[in-house]
Amino acid sequence: MSFLKLFALTICLFLLNSSMAFNQDSLIKKYFKYVPEILHPHATFNHAIVHHTAYDLMYNEQHEQADWIAYELTAQHTIKTVERSNKFIEDPLVKTGSAANEDYAGSGYDRGHLAPAADMGWSQLTMEESFYFSNMSPQVPNLNRGLWKQLEEQVRLWAKEDSIVLVVTGPILKDSLPSIGPNKVSVPTAYYKVILDVAYPQIKAIAFVMPNEPIQGKVEDYITTVDSVELLTGLDFFPLIDNQVESILESGYCRSCWQFKTKSNHQEKAAELSKEKLTEPSKTKANSVNQSKQCKGKYQSGERCKGKTKSPNGYCFQHGGN
């Protein structure tokens, strides 16, 4: 049985156990009919929907990025079988043309993944598709490499714990945003992530909004309700769930129902890397430096990127390097 069918049965059981007056057979027929689209938010605007192997998206041509990206993340999907590709390419399925490398090069913004590459490392194809520019948005480096990354790691932990979570994520867009590059890629004010955990019997939803600026604190500091994200984006999340259930899930959240990791994986890796560097022979470190050069890119603040690169164009991969 597929995870989406399992989700349909879970919803049915939830409704029945909540003493709601529904007939079981009619519920199964209803949800089985609509389950393939359950991840797609409804929108008042009519933008093109693009289907990739592991995620769907709605592409906003005006802002040259996705309004939303939706996918299911299973425990199996969190097991990496291929390495990160770092090969950013234009999306061949966006008929109007997606953003491109020259839009980000030297802009001071990261090519920030909406659906993270680490969620797509379970096959070569899904990894490659995660680097489509339709899955990118201009993110402040501090956010992309900091709390946003910690949030992505937290979502993977939830998927491991409960077998599957449903994720919808994207930028918060509006008119008159600043832009970068020849294609005028809008720089969003903030980003959202909405998570629906369908592990029976504790079906629950939670949402996060993080401003596109250098931020500090903990992932938990940016929790909000799904209803709040709907007001900010004009989207209706999980619209095919029964209205009564949707109202309960989206109007509030159960903070104690979600377990948060106190130390992120990337912080642990950074600590390990720091220890390794302390034990490295100084000669090795000197050789390593000589093989690369400082990135020519600049952060939004105007400060030069401290990253190292071997790319012929002088930029690290976050700033448009090859």
C-alpha positions in Angstrom: 0.0 0.0 0.0 1.4 3.4 -1.0 2.0 6.1 1.7 -0.7 8.3 0.1 -3.3 5.5 0.4 -2.1 4.9 4.0 -2.7 8.6 4.6 -6.2 8.3 3.3 -6.9 5.5 5.6 -5.4 7.4 8.5 -7.7 10.4 7.9 -10.6 8.0 7.8 -9.7 6.4 11.1 -9.1 9.8 12.6 -12.6 10.9 11.7 -14.2 7.7 12.9 -12.4 7.7 16.2 -13.3 11.4 16.7 -17.0 10.3 16.7 -17.8 12.4 13.6 -20.9 11.3 11.8 -19.4 9.9 8.5 -19.9 6.6 6.7 -16.6 4.7 6.5 -17.1 3.5 2.9 -18.0 6.9 1.6 -14.9 8.4 3.4 -12.6 5.9 1.8 -14.0 6.5 -1.7 -13.8 10.3 -1.1 -10.2 10.4 0.0 -8.9 7.7 -2.4 -10.3 9.8 -5.2 -8.5 13.0 -4.2 -5.4 11.7 -2.4 -2.9 12.2 -5.4 -3.6 16.0 -5.2 -3.7 16.3 -1.4 -0.3 18.1 -1.2 -1.2 20.8 -3.7 -2.3 24.1 -2.0 -5.2 25.9 -3.7 -4.4 29.4 -4.9 -6.5 32.4 -6.2 -3.8 32.9 -8.9 -3.5 30.5 -11.8 0.2 29.7 -12.2 1.7 26.7 -14.0 2.1 23.5 -11.9 5.3 21.5 -12.7 5.7 17.8 -11.8 9.1 16.4 -11.0 10.0 12.9 -9.7 10.0 13.7 -6.0 8.2 17.1 -5.8 5.6 19.3 -7.5 5.7 23.0 -7.7 3.7 26.0 -8.8 6.0 28.4 -10.8 5.5 32.2 -10.5 6.9 33.7 -13.7 6.7 37.3 -12.3 9.0 36.5 -9.5 11.0 33.7 -11.3 10.7 31.1 -8.5 8.1 28.8 -7.1 5.1 29.9 -5.1 5.2 26.5 -3.4 7.0 23.2 -3.5 5.3 20.1 -2.2 6.5 16.6 -1.5 6.3 13.7 0.9 9.3 12.8 2.9 9.6 9.3 4.2 12.0 7.7 6.5 13.4 5.8 3.5 14.0 9.0 1.7 16.3 10.3 4.4 18.8 7.6 3.7 21.3 9.1 1.3 22.5 6.9 -1.5 24.0 9.6 -3.8 26.3 12.6 -3.1 25.2 16.2 -3.4 25.6 17.2 -7.1 26.1 21.0 -6.8 25.2 21.3 -10.5 22.6 24.1 -10.7 20.7 24.0 -13.9 17.6 25.6 -15.5 14.4 23.7 -15.2 13.5 22.2 -18.6 9.9 21.8 -17.6 9.2 25.5 -16.9 7.9 26.5 -20.4 8.5 30.2 -19.8 12.0 29.6 -18.7 13.4 29.5 -15.1 16.0 31.6 -13.4 19.6 30.9 -14.4 23.1 30.9 -12.9 23.9 34.5 -14.1 21.0 35.8 -11.9 22.7 34.7 -8.7 26.4 35.2 -9.6 27.9 38.0 -7.6 24.5 38.9 -6.1 25.4 38.3 -2.4 22.6 35.8 -2.1 22.7 32.0 -1.9 20.9 29.8 -4.3 18.7 28.6 -1.5 17.0 25.2 -1.9 13.3 25.2 -1.2 13.1 21.4 -1.2 16.5 20.6 0.3 19.0 18.4 -1.6 19.4 16.3 1.5 15.7 15.3 1.2 16.4 14.2 -2.4 19.6 12.1 -1.9 17.8 8.8 -2.3 18.4 8.6 -6.1 20.6 10.2 -8.7 17.6 11.6 -10.6 15.9 13.2 -7.6 19.2 14.7 -6.5 19.8 16.3 -10.0 16.2 17.6 -10.1 16.7 19.2 -6.7 19.2 21.6 -8.3 16.8 23.0 -10.8 16.6 26.8 -10.5 12.8 26.5 -10.1 13.7 25.0 -6.7 15.9 27.9 -5.8 15.3 31.3 -4.2 17.7 34.1 -3.2 18.4 33.6 0.5 20.6 35.6 2.8 23.6 33.3 3.5 23.1 33.5 7.3 19.6 32.2 6.9 20.3 29.5 4.3 23.3 28.1 6.2 21.9 28.7 9.6 18.4 28.3 11.0 16.8 27.4 7.7 19.2 24.5 7.4 18.5 23.5 11.0 14.8 23.5 10.2 15.4 21.2 7.3 17.3 18.8 9.5 14.5 18.8 12.0 12.0 17.9 9.4 14.1 14.9 8.4 14.2 13.8 12.0 10.4 13.9 12.2 10.2 11.8 9.0 12.5 9.2 10.5 10.5 9.1 13.8 7.1 8.9 12.2 7.8 7.2 8.8 6.4 10.0 6.7 5.7 13.8 6.8 4.1 15.9 4.1 5.9 19.2 3.4 4.9 22.3 1.6 7.5 25.1 1.5 8.2 28.3 -0.4 8.9 32.1 -0.4 6.6 34.8 0.8 6.1 37.0 -2.3 4.5 40.3 -2.9 4.7 43.2 -5.5 7.6 45.6 -5.7 10.2 43.3 -4.2 13.9 43.9 -4.9 15.4 41.6 -7.6 18.6 40.2 -8.8 20.0 39.2 -12.2 18.9 39.8 -15.8 15.8 37.7 -15.2 14.8 39.9 -12.3 14.5 37.2 -9.7 12.6 38.6 -6.7 14.2 38.6 -3.3 11.5 37.4 -0.9 10.9 39.0 2.5 10.6 35.6 4.2 10.1 31.9 3.8 7.6 29.4 5.1 7.5 25.7 5.7 4.3 23.8 6.5 4.5 20.2 7.8 1.7 17.7 8.1 2.5 14.6 10.2 0.0 11.8 9.4 1.3 9.2 11.8 -1.8 7.7 13.4 -3.2 8.4 16.0 -1.5 11.7 16.5 -2.2 13.6 13.3 -0.8 17.1 13.6 0.4 20.1 11.7 2.9 22.8 12.3 4.3 25.8 10.4 7.3 28.1 10.4 8.0 31.5 9.0 11.6 32.8 8.9 12.5 36.3 7.6 15.1 36.5 4.8 17.7 38.2 6.9 20.4 37.3 9.4 18.5 35.7 12.3 19.4 34.0 15.6 17.7 31.9 18.2 16.2 28.5 17.9 14.0 26.9 15.2 11.1 26.8 17.8 11.2 30.6 17.9 9.7 30.8 14.4 6.7 28.4 14.9 3.4 29.7 13.7 0.0 28.3 12.7 -0.9 27.1 9.2 -3.7 29.7 9.1 -1.1 32.4 9.6 0.9 31.2 6.6 -2.2 31.1 4.5 -2.9 34.8 5.3 0.7 35.7 4.3 0.7 33.7 1.1 -2.9 33.6 -0.2 -2.6 29.8 -0.3 -5.0 27.2 1.1 -3.0 24.3 2.4 -4.3 20.7 2.4 -7.7 21.9 1.0 -8.9 18.3 0.3 -8.9 17.3 3.9 -12.3 17.5 5.5 -13.1 21.0 6.6 -13.6 20.1 10.3 -10.3 18.3 10.5 -8.5 21.0 8.5 -9.8 23.7 10.8 -8.5 21.9 13.9 -5.1 21.2 12.3 -4.5 24.7 10.9 -5.9 27.1 13.5 -3.4 26.1 16.2 -0.5 23.8 17.0 0.4 21.4 19.8 4.0 22.5 20.7 4.5 19.5 23.1 3.5 17.1 20.3 6.7 17.9 18.4 10.1 16.9 19.6 12.9 19.3 18.7 16.5 18.3 18.5 18.6 20.6 20.7 21.8 20.5 18.6 21.6 20.4 14.8 23.4 17.9 12.7 25.4 20.6 10.8 26.5 22.0 14.1 27.8 18.6 15.1 29.6 18.2 11.8 31.1 21.7 12.1 32.4 20.7 15.6 33.9 17.5 14.2 35.5 19.4 11.3 37.0 21.9 13.7 38.6 19.1 15.7 40.0 17.6 12.6 41.6 20.9 11.6 43.2 21.2 14.9 45.0 17.9 14.5 46.0 18.5 10.8 49.6 19.1 10.1 50.2 22.8 9.3 51.8 21.8 6.0 48.6 20.1 4.9 46.5 23.1 5.7 48.9 25.4 3.8 48.7 23.1 0.8 45.0 23.1 0.9 44.8 26.9 1.0 47.2 27.2 -2.0 44.9 25.0 -4.1 42.0 27.4 -3.8 41.3 31.1 -3.6 38.8 33.3 -1.8 35.4 33.7 -3.5 34.8 37.0 -5.4 31.2 37.1 -4.3 29.8 39.5 -1.7 27.1 39.1 1.0 24.1 41.4 1.1 26.0 43.5 3.7 28.7 44.2 1.1 31.3 42.0 2.9 33.3 39.7 0.7 32.4 36.0 0.9 34.9 34.1 3.0 34.4 30.9 1.1 37.2 29.2 -0.9 36.9 28.1 -4.5 38.7 26.4 -7.3 36.2 27.6 -9.9 37.7 29.3 -13.0 35.2 32.2 -12.6 36.4 33.0 -9.1 33.1 32.3 -7.3 32.2 29.6 -4.8 29.2 27.3 -5.7 26.9 29.4 -3.5 27.7 32.5 -5.6 27.5 31.0 -9.0 30.8 29.1 -9.3 31.0 26.0 -11.5 
